[in-house]
Amino acid sequence: MDQNIKNLNKELNQNPASRQGTDIKKDEKYMREAIRQAKKAYALEEAPIGCVIVYRDKIIGRGYNRRTVDKNTLAHAELTAIRKACRKMEDWRLEECTMYVTLEPCQMCSGAIVQARIPRVVVGCMNPKAGCAGSILNLLDMKEFNHQADLTIGVLGEECSEMMKQFFRELRERQKAKKKS
């Protein structure tokens, strides 16, 4: 499964035409904004996950991972962005919005996406260990639910993936140094 996801991410990055029906430049523009959010998490020594929610070509919600800093399981980038977008829209339904997130959502965030009725999700890189938008299962496309979301994956995927790899390399080095001292 891990290798299949890597191959899919690579194919999507090398062949943007495989994302037919989407505005590639617009997707990349907003994914760059999600990456900007992820870098805020990185600066806090949090896993660098960032998210933006767009409505009619305007960002209405932003979020980045803050689980460790806030000591809160719910402090995921997607949930923060959903909360802010709902406040901006004055509604819990985000039916005409698109979510851009640097890492494939977990089961909690995928559930929140379905509950918020977000119709489209754009993912930078997949998460073979905990992703619930295609890696482990796809909660965004379960016909048993009353809402599904279209999924676009691999937008700036190499950049998103490299940021995650670098973060965890540095984390392992810090942990190793801490054990020695």
QUIWO-V783734 format. One record per helix or strand of 3 or more residues. SS is the DSSP state (alpha for helix, beta for strand). FROM is the first residue (numbers start at 1). LEN is the number of residues. If there is no record, write none. Layout:
BEGIN
((SS,FROM,LEN) (SS,FROM,LEN))
END
This chain:
BEGIN
((alpha,2,13) (alpha,16,3) (alpha,24,20) (beta,50,6) (beta,58,7) (alpha,67,4) (alpha,77,13) (beta,97,7) (alpha,107,9) (beta,120,6) (alpha,139,3) (beta,150,4) (alpha,157,24))
END
